[in-house]
Amino acid sequence: MKNNNKVLSLLGLATKAGKIASGEFSTEKSVKSGKGFLVLVAADASENTKKKFRNMCEFYEVPVYFLADKEELGKFCGKEFRASLAVQDENFAKAMLKELEKMEQ
């Protein structure tokens, strides 16, 4: 999956708008409380982390995508490294999903 640029720039905007929960604990809380509309996990996250979020997102019916790496995800949400984050705004999530689906084709 290349060409994450649009997704990552939307991520930057969502972060500025305060609509991102990042880090494992916050992401999990966001999904379980129904605030997360989309979960992004770094492609270089551990298998354990990926499995945990894949299962959790399936259970809570939240789309989950694996893209970029921890450094890139962190950079766009203003942190150093981030293995996972949740988008807590429906419109940002929809816009990102649209781009993510384009990339899969």
C-alpha positions in Angstrom: 0.0 0.0 0.0 1.8 3.0 -1.2 0.6 6.6 -1.6 -0.6 7.2 2.0 0.1 10.9 1.5 -3.5 12.0 1.4 -4.4 9.8 4.3 -1.5 11.1 6.3 -2.2 14.7 5.5 -5.8 14.1 6.6 -4.4 12.6 9.7 -2.4 15.8 10.3 -5.5 17.9 10.0 -7.5 15.6 12.2 -4.7 15.8 14.8 -4.8 19.6 14.7 -8.6 19.5 15.2 -8.0 17.3 18.2 -9.8 14.3 16.7 -7.1 11.7 17.1 -6.5 9.3 20.0 -3.0 7.9 19.6 -1.1 5.3 21.5 -2.2 1.8 22.3 -4.2 2.6 25.4 -6.0 5.6 24.0 -6.8 3.8 20.8 -8.3 0.9 22.6 -10.4 3.2 24.9 -11.6 5.1 21.8 -12.8 2.0 20.0 -14.4 0.4 23.1 -16.2 3.6 24.0 -17.6 3.9 20.5 -15.7 7.2 19.8 -13.3 5.7 17.2 -14.5 5.6 13.6 -11.3 4.3 12.1 -8.2 2.7 13.5 -4.8 3.0 11.8 -2.0 0.7 12.9 1.6 1.0 11.8 2.6 -1.7 9.3 5.8 -2.3 11.3 3.9 -2.8 14.6 4.4 -6.1 16.4 2.2 -9.0 15.3 0.7 -9.0 18.7 -0.4 -5.4 18.4 -1.8 -6.0 14.9 -3.7 -9.1 16.0 -5.1 -7.3 19.1 -6.4 -4.4 17.0 -7.6 -6.6 14.2 -9.7 -8.7 16.6 -10.9 -5.7 18.7 -11.9 -3.7 15.6 -13.7 -6.7 14.1 -15.7 -7.1 17.3 -16.6 -3.4 17.6 -17.1 -3.1 13.8 -14.6 -0.4 13.4 -12.5 -0.4 10.1 -8.8 -1.0 10.7 -5.9 -0.4 8.3 -2.2 -1.1 8.5 -0.1 1.5 6.8 3.0 3.6 7.0 5.4 2.9 9.9 5.5 3.9 13.5 7.8 6.9 12.7 5.5 8.2 9.9 2.3 7.8 11.9 3.9 9.5 14.9 5.2 12.4 12.7 1.7 13.1 11.4 0.1 13.1 14.7 2.8 15.2 16.3 4.4 12.5 18.4 7.7 10.6 18.0 6.5 7.1 17.4 2.9 5.8 17.2 2.0 2.2 16.5 -1.8 2.8 16.6 -4.3 5.6 16.6 -8.0 6.1 16.3 -9.8 8.8 14.3 -12.6 10.2 16.5 -14.4 12.2 13.9 -16.8 10.6 11.4 -16.0 13.0 8.6 -12.3 12.7 8.8 -12.7 8.9 9.1 -14.9 8.8 6.0 -12.5 10.9 4.0 -9.5 8.7 5.0 -11.5 5.5 4.3 -12.2 6.8 0.8 -8.5 7.3 0.2 -7.6 3.9 1.8 -10.1 2.1 -0.4 -8.7 3.8 -3.5 -5.2 2.5 -2.6 -6.5 -1.0 -2.3 -7.8 -1.2 -5.9 
